[in-house]
Amino acid sequence: MVSVVWFQDDLRVHDHIALKKAAEQPYPIIGVYARTFSHPKFSPNTAPIKASFLEASLHDLSFSLGRYNIPLMVFDEAASTVMDTLDHAYGIHTIYGHYMAAPFERFEAVKIAQKYPLNLYETQTLIHPSDLPFEVDRTPNGYTSFRKKVEKLWLIRDLVTPELHTQDPIEHTHHLNNPSVESFILEPGETGGLRRLDYYTFESKKASTYKKTRNGMRRLDDSTKFSAYLSIGALSPRKVYHTVKAYEAAHGKNEDTYWIIFELLWRDYFKFQARKHRQTFFHKDGIQQKKVAWISDETRLQAIQTGMTGYPLVDANVRELLATGFMSNRGRQNVASFWTKNLGLDWRLGEAFFEKHLIDYDVESNTGNWQYVTGIGNDSMPFRYFDVIKQGERYDADESYLLKWVPELKDAPSGSRYKIPRMAPGERRALNLDYPEPIVDFYPSLDAMKKRYGV
């Protein structure tokens, strides 16, 4: 008989209650990661850079578990199918894992629980759901209200430390291959996550300036980049919280250090919203159930997915995403706004595009933010949009970010590159640039938007 630890978005050893509970039982432990779901509507769609980052993170976890002779078996099958294979080979006593609210993950857990003892624990959020000052299904729809109620109580649990012991080796054939060499912007896995956390706080003290730099798009350290590790669980949110609090105790608390916690609460907020609204949270009409007449236009879709819209800020951010698997928060808001408000394309296509490419993709945060920008989610304003020209000029004043990703604009006059879509056609042609004409007019038509939103 064996205890199975079912890894999903919790690819770490630290602060891992499922691993701790499995280690308390008198059975050998097997770690399992399944790449697919049995849900009939699910089809994997992952870009190579994102897939490689995950592969390297799994390899890092395998190495950490291997110190205790705990194998990590990775399958290209649905977890519910995998458990049958393991039960036949070893005999399953109990399966331990973490609870996930998203539909495909829930569907898989339900299928497993029909056959095997399955213990799922809350590990995804900073605040344990049972420690909220309200029931999850009564989570305030507004973030400010949510934050104020949570901060008034402010109960954060201590880290859970699994007491692992070296077990006898388990014979198995599911070995991880060495990951392919990729030029990641961040070191993958739990090892990389813990190093990044220590670097951004105690080593570089960047935490003390986070709020001032977080909207930057060019430099790696403009923001924490913790999201890449939080999304796959290579860092637990409580580990980040307790590290930041230790940093504040040593070096002082300010608005910048608080803002890191503030962003962790945003992450919690969307995860609790997903639990509250369930299927509606992922519905095409959003939690507001607002029907929008989206435009079906393959030319527009292809242009934005390749960074060829003729709008420099949008194109730069999309090209960065395609090349690195990352896009800044500022960039995501602008791209999502342009996608839905200027191009009139279905937000679900954008959400799926981000899911395919982002190494820090988080299903609840990504879905919640797309609905928010679209105007069908929390605190939404349907006719608000980002001015991608002014945003570029404000957050990339020296145009260095733009020139890195859209080098064909290098011969355009300095200080005017973001204004190119607003130039008269003759003025643009006179610059003789190898750059697309703007795919749509600069300002989205308010009348057209109202019609699209049925107002």
Backbone torsions as a table, in degrees:
resi	resn	phi	psi	omega
1	MET	NA	147.0	179.4
2	VAL	-134.4	156.2	167.1
3	SER	-97.0	132.9	-179.4
4	VAL	-107.8	127.6	171.2
5	VAL	-102.2	113.1	-177.4
6	TRP	-89.9	102.5	179.3
7	PHE	-83.4	137.9	174.0
8	GLN	-131.0	-100.6	175.0
9	ASP	-100.2	52.4	-179.2
10	ASP	-145.3	51.8	-171.0
11	LEU	-83.3	69.7	-178.2
12	ARG	-154.8	172.5	173.2
13	VAL	-108.2	-35.1	-178.7
14	HIS	-71.2	150.4	176.6
15	ASP	47.0	55.0	-174.9
16	HIS	-127.6	95.5	-174.8
17	ILE	-69.4	-33.5	178.6
18	ALA	-63.4	-41.8	177.4
19	LEU	-66.1	-38.8	178.2
20	LYS	-62.8	-46.1	-179.1
21	LYS	-65.1	-38.8	177.8
22	ALA	-64.8	-38.5	-178.6
23	ALA	-68.8	-19.5	179.6
24	GLU	-80.5	-9.5	-179.8
25	GLN	-95.6	154.5	-175.4
26	PRO	-85.4	35.4	-178.1
27	TYR	-123.7	147.9	174.5
28	PRO	-59.7	150.8	-177.8
29	ILE	-104.9	137.4	170.8
30	ILE	-122.1	128.6	173.0
31	GLY	-91.2	138.9	-177.2
32	VAL	-131.7	136.1	171.4
33	TYR	-131.6	124.1	179.1
34	ALA	-112.0	131.9	-172.0
35	ARG	-82.5	-22.1	-173.4
36	THR	-124.2	171.5	177.9
37	PHE	-116.9	160.0	178.1
38	SER	-89.1	-4.7	-179.4
39	HIS	-61.6	129.0	-173.8
40	PRO	-64.6	-19.8	-177.7
41	LYS	-92.6	-2.7	-175.4
42	PHE	-90.0	133.2	174.6
43	SER	-136.2	120.0	-178.1
44	PRO	-60.4	140.7	-179.1
45	ASN	-153.3	84.5	-172.7
46	THR	-124.6	131.1	178.6
47	ALA	-70.0	153.4	-175.7
48	PRO	-56.8	-41.2	-178.0
49	ILE	-65.3	-44.1	177.6
50	LYS	-62.6	-43.7	179.8
51	ALA	-62.0	-40.3	-179.9
52	SER	-68.7	-37.1	177.8
53	PHE	-63.7	-41.7	177.1
54	LEU	-65.2	-44.0	-179.9
55	GLU	-59.3	-43.5	179.5
56	ALA	-67.1	-34.7	178.6
57	SER	-69.5	-37.9	175.1
58	LEU	-64.8	-39.4	178.1
59	HIS	-62.9	-39.5	177.7
60	ASP	-63.9	-43.0	177.8
61	LEU	-64.7	-40.9	179.0
62	SER	-59.7	-40.0	178.7
63	PHE	-65.0	-42.4	-179.5
64	SER	-64.9	-43.8	178.8
65	LEU	-69.7	-31.9	-178.4
66	GLY	-62.6	-22.2	176.3
67	ARG	-61.2	-22.9	-178.7
68	TYR	-111.6	15.4	-176.7
69	ASN	60.5	25.5	174.7
70	ILE	-91.0	113.8	-179.1
71	PRO	-77.1	146.5	169.8
72	LEU	-109.6	110.9	-179.0
73	MET	-99.0	123.9	-178.3
74	VAL	-110.3	126.2	-176.1
75	PHE	-119.4	144.2	171.9
76	ASP	-95.0	49.0	179.6
77	GLU	-140.5	170.7	175.6
78	ALA	-71.6	145.0	-177.4
79	ALA	-58.7	-37.4	-179.0
80	SER	-64.0	-33.3	175.9
81	THR	-74.0	-40.2	-179.7
82	VAL	-59.3	-41.4	-176.9
83	MET	-62.3	-35.0	176.1
84	ASP	-62.9	-41.2	178.6
85	THR	-62.9	-45.0	-178.9
86	LEU	-68.3	-38.0	179.4
87	ASP	-63.9	-39.4	178.5
88	HIS	-66.0	-37.1	-175.8
89	ALA	-82.3	-38.5	-171.5
90	TYR	-124.1	-25.9	-172.0
91	GLY	85.0	115.8	-177.6
92	ILE	-95.9	125.8	173.2
93	HIS	-84.7	-56.4	-179.8
94	THR	-149.5	147.2	175.0
95	ILE	-108.4	132.7	-179.5
96	TYR	-118.2	138.4	179.4
97	GLY	-163.0	-170.0	176.8
98	HIS	-115.3	153.4	-176.1
99	TYR	-79.7	133.8	175.0
100	MET	-125.9	137.0	-173.3
101	ALA	-89.4	-19.1	-176.0
102	ALA	-65.7	148.2	-169.7
103	PRO	-57.4	-48.2	-176.5
104	PHE	-62.2	-42.0	-178.9
105	GLU	-66.7	-41.0	178.0
106	ARG	-63.3	-40.8	-179.9
107	PHE	-58.7	-43.5	-179.0
108	GLU	-66.3	-42.3	-179.5
109	ALA	-63.9	-39.3	179.0
110	VAL	-62.2	-41.8	179.7
111	LYS	-64.3	-40.0	179.9
112	ILE	-67.5	-43.3	-176.7
113	ALA	-65.3	-19.4	177.8
114	GLN	-71.7	-17.9	-177.0
115	LYS	-117.1	-31.2	-170.3
116	TYR	-131.5	153.2	171.8
117	PRO	-62.1	122.4	-175.3
118	LEU	-128.9	117.0	177.2
119	ASN	-109.2	114.4	-179.7
120	LEU	-109.8	140.0	-176.3
121	TYR	-123.6	156.6	-179.8
122	GLU	-85.4	112.9	-178.1
123	THR	-134.2	-6.6	-170.9
124	GLN	-82.6	-24.6	-171.5
125	THR	-108.7	156.5	174.9
126	LEU	-64.9	-45.8	-179.8
127	ILE	-99.6	126.9	177.4
128	HIS	-64.9	135.8	-177.2
129	PRO	-53.4	-34.7	-179.8
130	SER	-74.2	-9.5	178.9
131	ASP	-98.1	2.5	177.3
132	LEU	-70.1	150.3	178.2
133	PRO	-79.8	15.9	179.0
134	PHE	-158.0	162.9	174.3
135	GLU	-68.7	147.4	-177.4
136	VAL	-56.1	-39.5	-178.2
137	ASP	-75.7	1.5	173.4
138	ARG	-116.1	21.7	176.0
139	THR	-58.5	128.6	179.3
140	PRO	-57.3	140.8	179.2
141	ASN	-73.3	-23.2	178.3
142	GLY	-93.7	134.4	-177.2
143	TYR	-62.6	-42.1	-176.7
144	THR	-60.7	-43.5	177.7
145	SER	-63.6	-42.6	176.9
146	PHE	-58.9	-49.9	-176.4
147	ARG	-62.0	-45.4	-177.4
148	LYS	-63.9	-39.9	178.9
149	LYS	-68.3	-39.7	180.0
150	VAL	-68.2	-45.2	-177.4
151	GLU	-67.4	-24.6	178.2
152	LYS	-66.6	-36.2	177.1
153	LEU	-88.8	-50.8	173.8
154	TRP	49.5	67.0	178.4
155	LEU	-110.4	109.7	179.0
156	ILE	-116.9	125.1	-176.5
157	ARG	-74.9	158.6	176.1
158	ASP	-73.1	164.6	177.8
159	LEU	-71.1	148.9	176.1
160	VAL	-100.4	127.2	-178.4
161	THR	-112.2	109.5	177.3
162	PRO	-65.2	133.7	176.9
163	GLU	-95.8	88.5	-175.3
164	LEU	-90.1	142.2	177.7
165	HIS	-126.5	148.3	-179.5
166	THR	-67.1	122.9	-179.3
167	GLN	-104.0	168.1	176.9
168	ASP	-65.3	143.9	-179.8
169	PRO	-59.2	144.9	177.8
170	ILE	-110.2	125.5	179.4
171	GLU	-72.1	130.9	177.9
172	HIS	-159.1	162.7	-177.3
173	THR	-112.7	-0.5	-176.6
174	HIS	-94.5	80.7	-179.3
175	HIS	-99.8	146.2	176.2
176	LEU	-81.8	134.3	172.0
177	ASN	-77.1	156.1	173.6
178	ASN	-61.6	133.3	-178.0
179	PRO	-66.5	150.9	177.1
180	SER	-66.6	150.1	-178.4
181	VAL	-74.0	122.6	178.9
182	GLU	-129.3	150.4	177.4
183	SER	-92.4	79.5	-179.1
184	PHE	-77.5	151.2	174.8
185	ILE	-75.1	-16.7	-179.1
186	LEU	-136.2	150.5	175.3
187	GLU	-71.7	127.6	-174.2
188	PRO	-72.8	168.1	168.4
189	GLY	77.1	179.7	179.1
190	GLU	-60.5	-38.6	178.7
191	THR	-59.7	-46.7	178.5
192	GLY	-65.8	-38.5	-179.4
193	GLY	-64.5	-44.4	179.5
194	LEU	-67.2	-36.5	177.3
195	ARG	-67.6	-41.3	178.9
196	ARG	-64.5	-40.6	178.8
197	LEU	-62.6	-45.6	179.5
198	ASP	-66.7	-40.2	-179.9
199	TYR	-62.9	-47.9	-173.1
200	TYR	-70.4	-22.7	179.4
201	THR	-100.2	-88.2	-169.0
202	PHE	-68.8	-35.6	-175.3
203	GLU	-75.9	-53.1	-175.3
204	SER	-98.0	-19.1	-176.5
205	LYS	62.2	24.1	177.2
206	LYS	-63.7	-22.4	179.7
207	ALA	-58.5	-27.2	-177.6
208	SER	-77.0	-5.8	178.5
209	THR	-128.6	13.5	-171.8
210	TYR	-55.8	-50.4	-175.5
211	LYS	-63.0	-31.3	-178.7
212	LYS	-72.7	-27.6	-173.0
213	THR	-111.4	-7.4	-167.1
214	ARG	-63.6	-21.5	179.3
215	ASN	-87.1	-1.2	178.6
216	GLY	-67.1	153.2	-176.5
217	MET	-118.5	-14.4	-170.8
218	ARG	-94.8	-45.3	-170.7
219	ARG	-91.6	142.3	-179.5
220	LEU	-57.9	-38.7	-174.3
221	ASP	-90.3	10.2	174.5
222	ASP	-61.1	-33.8	177.7
223	SER	-131.0	171.3	-172.6
224	THR	-67.6	-34.4	-171.8
225	LYS	64.2	16.7	176.2
226	PHE	-65.1	-23.5	-174.8
227	SER	-58.8	-33.5	179.9
228	ALA	-62.1	-33.0	-179.4
229	TYR	-88.6	-35.4	176.9
230	LEU	-64.3	-35.4	-175.0
231	SER	-65.5	-34.2	177.9
232	ILE	-103.1	4.1	178.4
233	GLY	75.1	18.0	175.3
234	ALA	-70.7	-22.8	167.9
235	LEU	-123.2	139.5	172.3
236	SER	-89.5	146.8	178.8
237	PRO	-60.8	-30.9	178.5
238	ARG	-71.0	-31.6	175.9
239	LYS	-64.4	-42.9	176.8
240	VAL	-62.0	-47.5	-178.5
241	TYR	-58.1	-51.9	-176.0
242	HIS	-66.9	-31.2	176.1
243	THR	-68.4	-43.1	177.9
244	VAL	-63.3	-40.3	178.8
245	LYS	-65.6	-37.8	176.1
246	ALA	-66.2	-38.4	177.0
247	TYR	-63.8	-42.8	178.4
248	GLU	-62.0	-38.7	179.2
249	ALA	-64.6	-32.6	-177.3
250	ALA	-87.9	-35.2	-170.6
251	HIS	-124.5	1.8	176.9
252	GLY	100.2	145.8	178.9
253	LYS	-99.5	138.5	174.4
254	ASN	-145.9	-174.3	-178.0
255	GLU	-63.2	-31.1	-177.9
256	ASP	-68.5	-46.8	178.9
257	THR	-66.0	-38.2	177.2
258	TYR	-61.1	-36.3	-175.1
259	TRP	-66.8	-25.6	174.5
260	ILE	-64.8	-43.0	176.4
261	ILE	-66.1	-39.0	177.7
262	PHE	-55.0	-42.3	-179.7
263	GLU	-71.7	-33.4	174.6
264	LEU	-62.3	-36.0	177.8
265	LEU	-68.1	-35.3	174.7
266	TRP	-59.1	-42.3	179.4
267	ARG	-62.1	-46.6	176.7
268	ASP	-58.9	-44.0	-176.4
269	TYR	-53.7	-47.8	-178.7
270	PHE	-70.4	-32.7	178.1
271	LYS	-67.5	-38.2	177.4
272	PHE	-74.1	-31.4	174.7
273	GLN	-62.9	-39.7	179.2
274	ALA	-62.9	-38.3	178.6
275	ARG	-70.1	-38.6	-178.6
276	LYS	-66.0	-49.0	-172.9
277	HIS	-91.7	-12.7	176.5
278	ARG	52.5	-127.2	-174.3
279	GLN	-60.7	-31.1	-179.0
280	THR	-61.7	-30.4	-179.9
281	PHE	-61.6	-28.8	-177.5
282	PHE	-105.6	5.8	-176.5
283	HIS	-75.7	151.5	-178.2
284	LYS	-60.2	-27.8	-179.8
285	ASP	-93.1	2.2	176.2
286	GLY	71.1	-179.2	-177.8
287	ILE	-69.5	-19.3	176.5
288	GLN	-83.7	-8.4	-176.9
289	GLN	51.2	48.2	179.8
290	LYS	-98.3	116.7	-178.4
291	LYS	-81.2	126.9	-178.2
292	VAL	-121.6	135.1	-179.5
293	ALA	-87.0	86.0	-177.4
294	TRP	-71.5	150.4	178.2
295	ILE	-86.4	134.0	174.3
296	SER	-101.8	106.1	-174.6
297	ASP	-146.4	102.5	-177.5
298	GLU	-64.2	-31.3	179.3
299	THR	-64.9	-45.9	177.8
300	ARG	-64.1	-43.5	-178.9
301	LEU	-62.5	-44.6	179.5
302	GLN	-64.9	-37.9	-178.8
303	ALA	-63.7	-44.7	-177.0
304	ILE	-77.3	-30.0	179.7
305	GLN	-75.5	-12.2	177.5
306	THR	-113.5	2.1	-179.0
307	GLY	69.1	44.3	-177.8
308	MET	-133.3	44.3	-178.3
309	THR	-86.9	-14.9	-173.5
310	GLY	85.6	5.4	175.4
311	TYR	-112.4	107.6	-168.4
312	PRO	-54.7	-44.3	-177.5
313	LEU	-64.8	-43.2	179.4
314	VAL	-63.4	-47.6	-177.1
315	ASP	-64.7	-40.5	179.7
316	ALA	-61.7	-44.4	-178.3
317	ASN	-67.9	-40.7	178.8
318	VAL	-66.5	-40.4	178.7
319	ARG	-65.2	-37.7	175.6
320	GLU	-61.4	-44.2	179.2
321	LEU	-59.6	-45.4	-179.2
322	LEU	-64.3	-33.2	-175.9
323	ALA	-86.1	-30.2	-171.5
324	THR	-122.5	-17.4	-174.2
325	GLY	81.7	11.9	-177.7
326	PHE	-135.8	150.7	173.0
327	MET	-148.3	138.5	-178.7
328	SER	-65.3	160.6	177.0
329	ASN	-60.6	-40.5	178.1
330	ARG	-61.3	-42.3	178.7
331	GLY	-64.5	-40.8	-178.2
332	ARG	-62.5	-41.0	179.8
333	GLN	-64.6	-41.9	-180.0
334	ASN	-68.6	-42.4	179.9
335	VAL	-65.5	-43.3	-179.9
336	ALA	-64.2	-40.2	178.2
337	SER	-64.1	-46.9	-179.5
338	PHE	-63.3	-40.3	-178.8
339	TRP	-58.4	-48.4	-172.8
340	THR	-91.0	-41.9	-173.2
341	LYS	-86.7	-42.7	-178.8
342	ASN	-83.8	-44.9	-177.8
343	LEU	-90.2	-21.0	179.1
344	GLY	71.0	24.5	-178.7
345	LEU	-88.5	148.3	-179.1
346	ASP	-55.0	129.8	-178.5
347	TRP	-62.3	-27.9	-178.0
348	ARG	-67.2	-29.3	175.1
349	LEU	-67.0	-38.4	177.6
350	GLY	-69.5	-41.4	178.1
351	GLU	-60.7	-42.6	178.8
352	ALA	-68.1	-34.8	177.0
353	PHE	-63.9	-43.8	176.8
354	PHE	-65.3	-40.7	179.8
355	GLU	-60.0	-38.8	-178.4
356	LYS	-65.6	-37.5	-168.4
357	HIS	-107.6	-32.0	-172.3
358	LEU	-70.8	124.8	176.0
359	ILE	-71.8	-18.1	178.9
360	ASP	-108.0	27.3	-178.5
361	TYR	-60.0	128.5	176.6
362	ASP	-127.8	119.9	-168.5
363	VAL	-61.2	-42.1	-178.1
364	GLU	-72.6	-45.8	-179.5
365	SER	-65.1	-41.8	-179.1
366	ASN	-65.1	-47.3	179.7
367	THR	-63.7	-46.2	-178.8
368	GLY	-61.7	-42.0	-179.3
369	ASN	-70.4	-38.0	177.1
370	TRP	-63.5	-42.5	178.2
371	GLN	-66.5	-36.8	179.1
372	TYR	-61.5	-50.0	-179.6
373	VAL	-66.8	-37.3	-178.2
374	THR	-65.8	-32.9	-179.2
375	GLY	101.8	21.4	179.9
376	ILE	-126.2	9.7	-176.2
377	GLY	-118.9	-147.4	-177.9
378	ASN	-70.5	138.6	176.0
379	ASP	50.5	34.6	-170.8
380	SER	-88.2	147.6	174.1
381	MET	-125.5	105.4	-169.2
382	PRO	-61.2	-25.6	-175.9
383	PHE	-106.6	13.2	174.8
384	ARG	-85.7	137.7	176.9
385	TYR	-146.5	160.2	179.3
386	PHE	-89.7	133.9	173.6
387	ASP	-82.7	98.9	-171.6
388	VAL	-69.1	-15.2	175.2
389	ILE	-78.9	-51.8	179.1
390	LYS	-64.6	-35.6	179.0
391	GLN	-63.7	-41.4	177.7
392	GLY	-63.7	-44.1	-179.8
393	GLU	-65.2	-33.3	-177.9
394	ARG	-76.9	-44.4	-172.4
395	TYR	-99.3	-3.0	175.2
396	ASP	-141.9	58.1	-171.8
397	ALA	-58.4	-36.1	-178.6
398	ASP	-88.2	0.0	176.4
399	GLU	63.5	17.9	-178.3
400	SER	-69.9	-39.1	177.4
401	TYR	-63.5	-44.1	-179.5
402	LEU	-59.6	-47.5	-176.4
403	LEU	-68.1	-25.6	177.1
404	LYS	-66.1	-39.0	-174.0
405	TRP	-105.5	-18.0	176.7
406	VAL	-127.1	67.4	-173.9
407	PRO	-65.7	-17.1	179.8
408	GLU	-68.0	-6.9	177.2
409	LEU	-97.3	9.3	-175.7
410	LYS	-62.8	-29.1	-178.1
411	ASP	-89.2	-2.1	175.6
412	ALA	-74.7	153.4	-179.0
413	PRO	-58.1	132.1	178.3
414	SER	-58.7	139.2	178.9
415	GLY	85.7	-4.6	-178.2
416	SER	-121.4	1.4	-170.6
417	ARG	-64.9	-36.6	179.5
418	TYR	-72.3	-18.1	-179.4
419	LYS	-85.8	-4.2	-175.4
420	ILE	-52.3	-42.4	-179.9
421	PRO	-63.7	-19.8	-176.9
422	ARG	-93.5	-7.2	179.3
423	MET	-70.5	153.7	173.8
424	ALA	-65.3	148.5	-178.1
425	PRO	-51.6	-42.4	-179.8
426	GLY	-64.9	-38.2	179.2
427	GLU	-65.7	-39.7	178.1
428	ARG	-65.9	-44.1	-178.8
429	ARG	-63.7	-33.1	-179.4
430	ALA	-64.5	-25.0	178.7
431	LEU	-74.8	-17.3	176.9
432	ASN	54.9	50.0	-178.1
433	LEU	-96.8	143.6	174.9
434	ASP	-88.8	69.2	-173.8
435	TYR	-145.2	141.5	-173.7
436	PRO	-63.7	150.8	168.9
437	GLU	-66.8	149.8	178.1
438	PRO	-56.2	131.5	-173.8
439	ILE	-74.4	-23.6	175.6
440	VAL	-140.2	166.9	174.9
441	ASP	-61.8	156.0	-174.0
442	PHE	-61.5	-53.9	-175.9
443	TYR	-91.2	127.9	174.6
444	PRO	-67.1	139.1	-179.2
445	SER	-72.0	122.9	178.7
446	LEU	-62.0	-39.4	179.0
447	ASP	-63.6	-41.7	179.6
448	ALA	-65.0	-39.9	178.9
449	MET	-64.7	-43.7	179.2
450	LYS	-60.6	-39.8	178.2
451	LYS	-65.8	-42.2	179.8
452	ARG	-62.1	-38.0	-179.0
453	TYR	-89.9	6.7	175.2
454	GLY	71.8	29.5	-178.8
455	VAL	-103.0	NA	NA
